[in-house]
């Protein structure tokens, strides 16, 4: 789905969300009033209110009676990557995504890295493997497990050079809230060494992540292998 085909409220949501993440509006800043947003973007009051409600649901603003919409930037850095996704985390550098295993639906692995709810176990997961390259250097080998809960046609979506978080947001109305992760350095398998172009004996940083979404009880999981030889992992706290 291209931006031009998005509903009006989602267009404004994406604009304001981008401005908040980029720091145009900082923590505690007031967004323009509903009337100002209506005039600025040529939208109706109900459309503007729906956009602001979506931002509030994602934890990016708080609506205060008599004051307006105040930016509340939840901790966007959860260790390695922003909850806005890898694309937003690396800025305007040349980020590419190569699909190694196309998404398909499968049962959860028996020895899965996190505990699962009964609903998750019953629904299975959407499995996918991706290689993320920054300035043509492979930096992340990402194995994703997505709760298979009301995600019609997700296996037919185009993920090459596309943001998973953005696809979920635009096509399914699913936002990213935060999460938890475990990080440790390990010896890579031959497969990981080959994809990340690691020399013999070079360790790899391994992350196991559980990401909370705006849908109650729905999570994204990933096992990420990071090549930190050229690019260090960065985050603000």
C-alpha positions in Angstrom: 0.0 0.0 0.0 1.5 3.3 -1.0 1.1 6.5 1.1 -1.2 8.0 -1.5 -3.7 5.2 -1.0 -3.8 5.5 2.8 -6.9 6.9 4.5 -6.6 10.5 5.4 -6.2 9.9 9.1 -3.4 7.5 8.5 -1.6 10.1 6.3 -1.7 12.6 9.1 -0.7 10.0 11.6 2.4 9.0 9.6 3.4 12.7 9.2 3.0 13.5 12.9 4.6 10.3 14.0 7.6 10.9 11.8 8.0 14.4 13.2 7.8 13.2 16.8 10.4 10.5 16.2 12.7 12.9 14.3 12.6 15.4 17.2 10.6 18.1 15.4 8.3 17.9 18.5 10.2 17.0 21.7 9.1 15.5 25.0 6.5 17.8 26.6 5.9 19.9 23.4 2.4 20.7 22.4 1.3 19.5 18.9 -0.6 22.1 16.8 -4.3 22.3 17.9 -7.0 20.3 16.1 -8.1 23.5 14.3 -4.6 24.3 13.2 -4.1 20.7 11.9 -7.4 20.9 10.0 -6.3 24.1 8.3 -2.7 23.0 7.7 -3.6 19.6 6.1 -7.1 20.4 4.8 -8.7 17.7 6.9 -11.9 17.5 8.9 -12.0 17.6 12.6 -13.1 13.9 13.0 -10.2 12.8 10.7 -7.7 14.8 12.8 -9.1 13.4 16.0 -8.7 9.9 14.7 -5.1 10.6 13.8 -4.4 11.9 17.3 -6.2 9.0 18.9 -3.9 6.6 17.0 -0.8 8.5 18.3 -2.2 8.4 21.8 -2.8 4.6 21.5 0.8 4.2 20.4 2.0 6.1 23.5 3.5 9.0 21.5 1.2 11.7 22.8 -1.0 12.3 25.8 -4.3 14.2 25.3 -5.0 16.7 28.1 -8.3 18.4 28.5 -7.9 22.1 28.0 -4.3 21.9 26.9 -4.2 19.8 23.8 -1.9 16.9 22.6 1.4 16.8 24.5 4.3 14.7 23.1 5.1 11.8 25.3 8.1 10.0 23.7 8.2 6.6 25.3 11.6 5.3 25.4 12.2 4.7 21.7 15.4 2.9 22.2 15.0 -0.5 23.7 18.7 -1.4 23.8 19.7 -2.0 20.2 17.0 -0.8 17.9 14.2 1.8 18.1 10.6 0.7 18.4 10.1 2.6 15.2 12.1 -0.1 13.5 15.5 -0.5 11.9 14.7 1.8 9.1 14.1 4.7 11.4 17.0 3.7 13.7 19.6 4.0 10.9 18.4 7.3 9.5 18.9 8.2 5.9 21.7 5.8 5.2 21.4 3.1 2.6 19.5 0.3 4.4 18.5 -2.7 2.3 16.6 -5.9 3.2 17.2 -9.2 1.5 14.7 -12.0 2.1 16.5 -15.2 2.9 13.3 -17.3 3.8 10.0 -15.9 2.6 7.3 -15.7 5.3 5.2 -18.8 5.9 2.9 -20.1 8.6 4.3 -22.8 10.9 3.9 -24.2 14.4 6.1 -22.7 17.1 9.4 -24.5 17.7 9.3 -26.8 20.7 12.3 -25.1 22.4 11.2 -21.5 21.7 13.2 -18.8 23.4 10.2 -17.2 25.2 7.2 -18.7 27.0 4.0 -18.5 24.9 0.3 -18.1 25.7 -2.2 -20.8 24.9 -3.7 -18.6 22.1 -0.2 -18.1 20.6 0.4 -21.8 20.7 -2.9 -22.6 19.0 -2.5 -20.0 16.3 1.1 -20.7 15.2 3.5 -18.1 13.9 4.6 -16.4 10.7 8.3 -17.3 10.2 10.7 -15.3 8.1 14.4 -14.8 7.8 16.0 -11.5 6.6 19.4 -10.1 6.0 19.7 -6.3 6.7 22.5 -4.5 4.9 23.7 -0.9 5.8 25.7 0.8 3.0 26.0 -2.7 1.4 27.5 -4.2 4.6 25.5 -7.1 6.2 24.8 -6.1 9.8 21.8 -8.0 10.9 20.6 -11.5 10.3 17.0 -11.4 11.6 14.8 -14.5 12.2 11.3 -13.3 12.9 8.4 -15.1 14.5 5.1 -13.1 14.3 2.0 -14.2 16.2 -0.4 -15.5 13.5 -3.4 -13.7 14.9 -5.7 -12.0 12.4 -3.0 -11.2 9.8 -4.7 -12.0 6.5 -2.5 -12.4 3.4 0.6 -11.5 5.4 2.7 -14.2 3.7 1.9 -12.6 0.3 3.2 -9.2 1.3 6.3 -7.7 -0.3 9.0 -7.6 2.4 12.1 -7.0 0.2 13.5 -3.5 1.2 10.4 -2.9 3.3 10.0 -2.3 7.0 8.1 -5.0 8.9 6.9 -2.5 11.5 5.5 -0.2 8.8 3.7 -3.1 7.0 2.1 -4.1 10.2 1.2 -0.5 11.0 -0.2 0.4 7.5 -1.9 -2.8 6.5 -3.1 -4.1 9.9 -3.2 -1.1 12.2 -0.7 -2.7 14.6 1.7 -0.4 16.4 4.8 -1.2 18.3 4.8 -0.4 22.1 8.1 -1.7 23.5 9.6 -4.9 24.6 12.3 -6.9 26.3 15.5 -8.6 25.1 18.4 -10.7 26.0 21.9 -9.9 24.6 25.1 -12.0 24.6 28.1 -12.6 22.4 28.3 -16.1 20.9 30.3 -18.0 18.4 28.4 -17.9 15.1 27.4 -20.9 13.1 28.9 -21.4 9.7 25.6 -20.1 8.2 25.6 -16.9 10.2 29.4 -16.4 9.5 28.7 -16.7 5.8 25.8 -14.3 5.7 27.5 -11.7 7.9 30.9 -12.2 6.3 32.6 -12.9 9.6 36.2 -14.1 9.8 37.0 -17.3 11.6 37.0 -16.7 15.4 35.0 -13.4 15.2 32.1 -13.4 17.7 28.6 -12.3 16.8 26.2 -10.4 19.1 23.0 -12.4 19.6 19.7 -10.8 20.6 16.5 -12.6 21.6 13.6 -10.1 21.5 10.0 -10.0 22.5 8.1 -7.0 21.1 4.8 -5.8 22.5 2.2 -4.5 20.0 -0.8 -2.3 20.3 -3.0 -5.5 20.1 -3.5 -7.0 23.5 -1.8 -10.4 23.8 0.0 -10.1 20.4 3.8 -10.1 20.2 6.6 -10.2 17.7 9.6 -12.3 18.5 13.0 -12.2 16.8 16.4 -13.8 17.0 18.9 -11.3 15.7 22.6 -11.8 14.9 24.6 -8.6 14.7 27.8 -7.9 12.9 29.5 -5.2 15.0 32.9 -5.3 13.4 32.2 -2.1 11.4 29.1 -0.6 13.1 28.7 -0.5 16.8 25.3 -0.8 18.5 24.0 2.5 19.7 21.2 3.7 21.9 20.3 6.6 24.3 19.2 5.9 27.8 
